[in-house]
Amino acid sequence: MAGGLGFIGARLACRLVTLGAVVTVVDILEPRAGGNAANVAGIRDRATIHIGDIGDDRLLREVLPGCEVVFNLAGQTGHLASMVAPLQDLDANCRAPLALLEACRTLAPRATVVYASTRQVYGRPLSLPVDEGHPVAPVDVNGVHKAAAETYHGLYCEVHGLDTRVLRLTNTYGPGMRVKDSQQNFLGLWLRLALEGRPIDLWGGDQRRDFSYVDDVVQALLLAARVPAGAGRTFNVGGCPPVSLRELADQLLALSGGGGGVTVSPFPQERERIDIGHYYTDDRLFRALTGWTPRTSLAEGLAATLDYYRTALPLYL
Ligand SMILES: NC(=O)c1ccc[n+]([C@@H]2O[C@H](COP(=O)([O-])OP(=O)(O)OC[C@H]3O[C@@H](n4cnc5c(N)ncnc54)[C@H](O)[C@@H]3O)[C@@H](O)[C@H]2O)c1
């Protein structure tokens, strides 16, 4: 599990341990990312955890041989961060997954590699909902690098026969996400502000988006590894029916009992330039092939996430 101390990777690692899998985690615990030891507190003695870089050949030679499935959840998720520090994003989202693929080619050639990509590769939707046939036209450096990483996975399947599968995820939320700031996605910061009774600052607010609860994403990742004839393919995975960001903020405040309310500000210029506007997913292909469907409503997911941070918040600040 690459990135297995991060938000989604750790939740997947925990689920795999519960299912009886032998799990090895490699995570560099990059301070700007969502990695947190608290995310794996429940499995610490039942999984092997290496603090290290998936670009580290020596480490990969130790951990990869014998792996049946390699889930790659490692990466840099911040869109604005990718514009501020594009070369760091290049390292995290291109060099590292390429190094892992290259190591899999030689050390675990029969492994299935499941890579977590993002809906950000589509850029500003030309039509909604967005299916896999929509043009890939990213509007930020992060999207460009994630699209390149997807292409590496397709290439390693086509040319080297490695069984790679890519999921394009939408905004994901749930226990274990980064909440100290909006580096991972804005909803993390909103959760914190709601719990602290501080106002949520809304830019625009009309944008309609879909949101996935992390356990639904974990289920999709597990199914992706076993999709029949899934090698070399890319699938969208969406979430709940779309809501406007204003509706999302209102729902969050109602559930949290937070008195901070909402303030509306003009879009900061550097954010507006890379904002994708409305986005929601058409994931009928993945649903048809796997039977997957999101099981957690937005209200249930937000309530569970708030519950988690009511006690765990200090571990994430
Ligand atoms: N969270 C979302 O809303 C979302 C949405 C779409 C796609 N994704 C994708 O899913 C993946 C996981 O996202 P997340 O939200 O769990 O992020 P996260 O920041 O919580 O986790 C990523 C983890 O990868 C680790 N990492 C980074 N570079 C590494 C390297 N070279 N070697 C080893 N570990 C490394 C970090 O330390 C971190 O723990 C990312 O690739 C992201 O692009 C996430």
PDBQT file of the ligand as one rigid body, heavy atoms in Angstrom, charges set to zero:
ROOT
HETATM    1  N1  LIG A 401      -8.870  13.084  -1.017  1.00  0.00    +0.000 N 
HETATM    2  C1  LIG A 401      -9.516  13.377  -2.154  1.00  0.00    +0.000 C 
HETATM    3  O1  LIG A 401     -10.523  14.110  -2.140  1.00  0.00    +0.000 OA
HETATM    4  C2  LIG A 401      -9.031  12.809  -3.474  1.00  0.00    +0.000 A 
HETATM    5  C3  LIG A 401      -9.816  13.065  -4.621  1.00  0.00    +0.000 A 
HETATM    6  C4  LIG A 401      -9.383  12.575  -5.838  1.00  0.00    +0.000 A 
HETATM    7  C5  LIG A 401      -8.219  11.834  -5.929  1.00  0.00    +0.000 A 
HETATM    8  N2  LIG A 401      -7.482  11.598  -4.808  1.00  0.00    +0.000 N 
HETATM    9  C6  LIG A 401      -6.228  10.841  -4.966  1.00  0.00    +0.000 C 
HETATM   10  O2  LIG A 401      -6.169   9.793  -4.027  1.00  0.00    +0.000 OA
HETATM   11  C7  LIG A 401      -4.816   9.638  -3.555  1.00  0.00    +0.000 C 
HETATM   12  C8  LIG A 401      -4.831   9.621  -2.037  1.00  0.00    +0.000 C 
HETATM   13  O3  LIG A 401      -5.361  10.839  -1.582  1.00  0.00    +0.000 OA
HETATM   14  P1  LIG A 401      -5.502  11.166  -0.037  1.00  0.00    +0.000 P 
HETATM   15  O4  LIG A 401      -6.601  12.147   0.068  1.00  0.00    +0.000 OA
HETATM   16  O5  LIG A 401      -5.528   9.935   0.755  1.00  0.00    +0.000 OA
HETATM   17  O6  LIG A 401      -4.137  11.956   0.199  1.00  0.00    +0.000 OA
HETATM   18  P2  LIG A 401      -3.203  12.026   1.512  1.00  0.00    +0.000 P 
HETATM   19  O7  LIG A 401      -2.364  13.239   1.345  1.00  0.00    +0.000 OA
HETATM   20  O8  LIG A 401      -4.017  11.883   2.730  1.00  0.00    +0.000 OA
HETATM   21  O9  LIG A 401      -2.326  10.720   1.374  1.00  0.00    +0.000 OA
HETATM   22  C9  LIG A 401      -1.253  10.631   0.489  1.00  0.00    +0.000 C 
HETATM   23  C10 LIG A 401      -0.136   9.949   1.237  1.00  0.00    +0.000 C 
HETATM   24  O10 LIG A 401       0.916   9.698   0.290  1.00  0.00    +0.000 OA
HETATM   25  C11 LIG A 401       2.127   9.869   0.984  1.00  0.00    +0.000 C 
HETATM   26  N3  LIG A 401       3.170  10.068  -0.010  1.00  0.00    +0.000 N 
HETATM   27  C12 LIG A 401       3.331  11.121  -0.853  1.00  0.00    +0.000 A 
HETATM   28  N4  LIG A 401       4.400  10.925  -1.634  1.00  0.00    +0.000 NA
HETATM   29  C13 LIG A 401       4.929   9.726  -1.281  1.00  0.00    +0.000 A 
HETATM   30  C14 LIG A 401       6.044   8.981  -1.726  1.00  0.00    +0.000 A 
HETATM   31  N5  LIG A 401       6.853   9.422  -2.709  1.00  0.00    +0.000 N 
HETATM   32  N6  LIG A 401       6.307   7.802  -1.141  1.00  0.00    +0.000 NA
HETATM   33  C15 LIG A 401       5.508   7.340  -0.143  1.00  0.00    +0.000 A 
HETATM   34  N7  LIG A 401       4.443   8.007   0.314  1.00  0.00    +0.000 NA
HETATM   35  C16 LIG A 401       4.159   9.183  -0.253  1.00  0.00    +0.000 A 
HETATM   36  C17 LIG A 401       1.891  11.045   1.908  1.00  0.00    +0.000 C 
HETATM   37  O11 LIG A 401       2.820  11.079   2.986  1.00  0.00    +0.000 OA
HETATM   38  C18 LIG A 401       0.464  10.789   2.355  1.00  0.00    +0.000 C 
HETATM   39  O12 LIG A 401       0.427  10.066   3.574  1.00  0.00    +0.000 OA
HETATM   40  C19 LIG A 401      -4.000  10.784  -4.152  1.00  0.00    +0.000 C 
HETATM   41  O13 LIG A 401      -3.211  10.305  -5.204  1.00  0.00    +0.000 OA
HETATM   42  C20 LIG A 401      -5.042  11.745  -4.687  1.00  0.00    +0.000 C 
HETATM   43  O14 LIG A 401      -4.627  12.414  -5.855  1.00  0.00    +0.000 OA
HETATM   44  C21 LIG A 401      -7.866  12.066  -3.573  1.00  0.00    +0.000 A 
ENDROOT
TORSDOF 0
